[in-house]
Amino acid sequence: MARRSSASRRKEEKEEIAGADESAVAVAQHPAWSPQSRVVVESIYPEIDGGRYPVKRVVGDLFEVWADIFRDGHDVLGAALLYRTADEPQWQRAAMTHRDNDRWSGTFRLARNSRYFYTIEAWTDVFASWRRDVSKKVEAGQKVELELAEGRQILAAAARAGGAGARAIRAALERVTAAASPKEQAATLLDEGLHRVMAEHGPREDVSTHFQTFELIVDRPRAACAAWYEMFQRSQGTDPTRSATFDDCIKRLPAIHDLGFDVVYLVPVHPIGRVNRKGRNNTLQAGPEDPGSPYAIGSREGGHDAIHSDLGTLADFARFVKSCRELGMEVALDFAIQCAPDHPWVTEHPEWFSFRPDGTIKYAENPPKKYEDIVNVNFYGPHREALWRALRDVVLLWVERGVKIFRVDNPHTKPIPFWEWLIREVQTRHPDVIFLSEAFTRPKMMKALAKAGFTQSYTYFTWRNFKQEIVDYLTELTQSLCREYFRPNFFPNTPDILPPILQKGGPPAFKIRLTLAATLSSVYGIYNGFELCEGTAIPGKEEYASSEKYEYKVWDWDRPGNIKPFVAAINRIRRENPALQEFLNLTFWRADNDNVLFYSKMTADRRNMVFVAVNLDPFEPHDVTLWFPIGEIGLGDADAFEAEELLTGTNHLWRGSPQHIRLDPQDSPVAIFRLAVWKHVDYRTPNP
Amino acid sequence: MARRSSASRRKEEKEEIAGADESAVAVAQHPAWSPQSRVVVESIYPEIDGGRYPVKRVVGDLFEVWADIFRDGHDVLGAALLYRTADEPQWQRAAMTHRDNDRWSGTFRLARNSRYFYTIEAWTDVFASWRRDVSKKVEAGQKVELELAEGRQILAAAARAGGAGARAIRAALERVTAAASPKEQAATLLDEGLHRVMAEHGPREDVSTHFQTFELIVDRPRAACAAWYEMFQRSQGTDPTRSATFDDCIKRLPAIHDLGFDVVYLVPVHPIGRVNRKGRNNTLQAGPEDPGSPYAIGSREGGHDAIHSDLGTLADFARFVKSCRELGMEVALDFAIQCAPDHPWVTEHPEWFSFRPDGTIKYAENPPKKYEDIVNVNFYGPHREALWRALRDVVLLWVERGVKIFRVDNPHTKPIPFWEWLIREVQTRHPDVIFLSEAFTRPKMMKALAKAGFTQSYTYFTWRNFKQEIVDYLTELTQSLCREYFRPNFFPNTPDILPPILQKGGPPAFKIRLTLAATLSSVYGIYNGFELCEGTAIPGKEEYASSEKYEYKVWDWDRPGNIKPFVAAINRIRRENPALQEFLNLTFWRADNDNVLFYSKMTADRRNMVFVAVNLDPFEPHDVTLWFPIGEIGLGDADAFEAEELLTGTNHLWRGSPQHIRLDPQDSPVAIFRLAVWKHVDYRTPNP
């Protein structure tokens, strides 16, 4: 992207606005004289905000595009979806088909982890229009000699034009010329095979390309299906007086792998500031032994590019990354832009920060709250370009060190254009990098960050506990336009958020929330301690008491009351059932009890059908009638189907839609049924 | 608009697409470095297709614009709606206000009949952000000395910057400097008056203008409220063997004026072709005395710029226009682009037409139907620019001759870019010109023509007879996005369409359809003969028998069975009730009978409230309970309201929502109530 001074840019923008006199920009792009706007191509789906932001998909998806396409009069149209990846100059083409009411669609398979572009081209199919008209006249018994001559002219011009179809067209032309009668000529010209050749190679008029090119981010599959485990690395050891090391963390990996997670996410691994360091439970004065919050990044030891010496060395980190990889897991790193007051950048690049009238640096604050242990960079200071590049280079450095997933801390307090730029900069070089937006804020900002390019987003799921609010929220996520760009990552807890249901509901609540997170969304995660049902909060708050954010902590990873087998089972069920690896295939079904949520995920081919019933009340058992959509899966009222409950391994042979079950939170608050339809064996058909 | 060869244009477009590598066009317009995209401005309403097409309003309207506006962090924002007319280089500004959930709105009054442009600017309000933060700190009892120094700095910079508010700002600065204590300083700096001055004149950062400029067509009021009378001019006389003249038509005007119409619309007034002229009832062979269809335009006598000699001279036409004007009515002319084979253009400009392999001209057709009496111009022939200009000049010529309204015949068989160009060309010179699109075709094409610029559009109303289909269609027209650009003109009949209900239902049907057209829509029209309840069709068709399209006709304008007093009453009621002069104020209410439609139109100030009940069944009387929305008009269940039936002049004093009435089609199938709420007179308040 060319760099220009903001002053010159401002001037140009002003002129642009003044020059808008010649009217709407879009109109200027459509000179009326040209036949290249004759065919209307509009109401394209999917596209975000008039093409301003990219749509998201993953490698392997079949990408489907819809548009209204029409022109004046009655001529026959053709249309194609044009697409290419960012590094290919040549457009590829996929035919579009008219569906109904001037709505067309086309598809292509997404083969690469890359940004794609797509647009639509439409045209008048000269030969097909001629053919349709002549066919009607022939049917009506009208004379068509002159029309046949016109058909020959179209063919002759197409043959002269050469190209791929020219040989077939010439052959047809010879057959027409040799035809003994008008009737025979007509038969040759109206031949279905010739029609197909001409549709592909015949003349096209009014070729109109939509005035916009739309962008599509195609991520690797793990962007859309993963189970995250958030590991607070300094608490993974056994000595409560010191930080655990990467070696301690490596020892923990087999257990995390056994729980079935794909991504191990580490909070910031960098040196922690000493100036204004926070003490236990977020107190203002740290004791000499207090380790401070890892989100106050940077000290004399180093900044965002360094490793905290308590954790080990870069080599230790590399071994950690390798150990994860060997277990089929991937590392995600926290990217938190704020700096401790003693971050090296503060002295090396004071121009990246803001200072107050008395010469002191400006601390972070959200009045009347103050965050004395961190300072924020000034994204729009006079040296912003160097700052932005330095931040980008931090990410690129960790990518080189083997990290391909970044959980971004508080992105909503940094400018959206910065994220749009940074994510593009990184993904242009490394399209496999995934960014998770940790924004718990107002809805439009959360969506704006996703539009700007974040691969995944934290969500309001953390606070959605009851039936109607879950249905409403998931309906928004799966059915509204945000499904095209906002990919949720459902966390039931985070180091900052211990929601009331987990404080009050005990192990049943943890099972409920885990099941919801893991089966409603194809991407989800837990923060360590969840599997131990840790639920002790600072009274009256949603925060963990004695949070490991501010102190050393040692966990007993096998302590009584843990739900590790349940976690492992849920992750196994996710792995074994492709339907749970998709997100948009979610459907809610009727359950005659407001405490019970009942929903399904099915693969498009119906080979995998998973139905989940969750008792949302962690305290009491509930009886419920579940209404299975038997018509939807091709069954009649009296047909039998097998429902295998995947947590217990028990099987049911059920008939009819309504089925009664009881969900007791002390036993299991959830039931996950895999449905199987037994094939009807007909002895008249051998070996069915 | 600059003229460029289509080849060079094609090349540029190709390069444009290839150059899209640097990614989405919109992104290129938003250099990430610049603070000028920091504030997000999105989801603007109204706008059509991402700003591609203009919104429509009329002079005097208050134009309201909504947008989502937000940025990172917590700073206080400001926003303004920028607007100007096409001929003013300077933007005017209207403040926008935050409503809820990051949604802002602003309004401005549309003073001129012109095209307008509008966009949105938003910024960080530096002083307001400072003030909000300091206020919170003061409330929390924190020390704010340094903050006050920052406040003084902001003020000092604003004072130095000069401008309109500098004097007030300098005065405030002096008061702050003179303040005896930090507390007094704070009071001065946080003063509400200073806040207002600074909001207007203080420093703004991150000033971000939305990357698009939106267009708005502001028509004159008659575009949105008018009653049309379609006059088939050759049938306005008394001699069945010859065409009526403009003088005969002038004689008819007082009667049409008495019926209450605003617009007199004439079918084409030009010479009619003699080659392949159609005979009576659209037969292929015309007799020597047959006048032919006025839609087969042009003969040796002249083309689109000429007057048919049977009607009179240009001077006669001018007198006709003047006579209309004297009665407060306006002339609308048909603009039908097709030509008769003997139109002068066919010989003068053969390059504007298409020819067949045998050298004959290509007639219009929609196979297997043929229209031998007309030929179509070729809009994309090699001389298209001259052709388009000639067509534009035809319109401009009639504008000079006093015609400001054009009903455009079959626009959907001509290219949409042509219309977008032509309407802009004409309205740039004459913004008061109105174009009505006569497209009865597929829904997306009808909307596309409206988006391209047509002021009004014919609709499917002509075929919507029953309750649910009327509610559905009117809900689409008044509640979906098309309300912003598609302005309906409801015709119950046209020379081409005599719908079944008018063939079967007799005078009650005519009263029903007239009432619906005139009270559902603020723009409506009838084709002459409607007031006489003419309903004789060609058997099995929706066409008039012995249509005056193909023969001379003489009407008895006072023949028995006419509903002229009813037509006059309806038009009088429209004139006397401002609520009926709006369109989007339509609301349907509950009526306990599927044969009865019940709806209201109310002015925003509720000074005029009209409720219409229509028995949609022309054959039988129906009893119905109408549920008046008394809560909506500020009444309790027991409060009385007056309902004046405007057709009969009878009054009711009603209490409560449900009111029972009977609508007998033989008497009156409709009732139109004007509601009045009697003021409660309280003797404690003298002279209420």
Interface residues (C-beta under 8 A of the other chain):
Chain A: M1 A2 R3 R4 S6 R9 R10 E13 I17 A18 A20 D21 E22 S23 A24 V25 A26 V27 H30 P31 A32 W33 S34 P35 Q36 S37 R38 V40 E42 S43 D49 G50 G51 R52 Y53 P54 D68 F70 R71 D72 G73 H74 A86 P89 W91 N101 D102 R115 F117 T119 R132 D133 V134 K136 K137 E139 A140 Q142 L146 A149 E150 Q153 E205 D206 T209 Q212 T213 F214 E215 R356 P357 D358 T360 E365 N366 P367 P368 Y380 R384 E385 W388 H412 T413 K414 P415 I416 P417 F418 E420 W421 R424 R442 P443 K444 M445 A448
Chain B: M1 A2 R3 R4 S6 R9 R10 E13 I17 A18 A20 D21 E22 S23 A24 V25 A26 V27 A28 H30 P31 A32 W33 S34 P35 Q36 S37 R38 V40 E42 S43 D49 G50 G51 R52 Y53 P54 D68 F70 R71 D72 G73 H74 A86 P89 W91 N101 D102 R115 F117 T119 R132 D133 V134 K136 K137 E139 A140 Q142 L146 A149 E150 Q153 E205 D206 T209 Q212 T213 F214 E215 R356 P357 D358 E365 N366 P367 P368 Y380 R384 E385 W388 H412 T413 K414 P415 I416 P417 F418 E420 W421 R424 R442 P443 K444 M445 A448
